[in-house]
Amino acid sequence: QRKVTILARECGLKLELADVPVKSLVPAALESWQPADGAALGDAFVKELEAYDAEMDSLISEAEAAGEVLRFVGAVDVKAGTASVKLGRYPKDHPFA
């Protein structure tokens, strides 16, 4: 988000961090998640993420079936005066691929 905001400003846009929406890869249910007392944060978080593997596998399969790939991308649209950070589908020959 910060890098996209800086890039947008370099392009002449008057954007603040709050103006750049981010579609997080972290599921909403895990955004404020805390591990159990004594649990290793990283290991416990990865274990919790397993519940969302099927959803991500489905997105990957759909993209693959369409000849595309998934990429987490920050983009600036100078004409529209907007910027965003999100997971998107791109053709396999796209520069982001």
Disulfide bonds with the S-S distance in Angstrom:
none
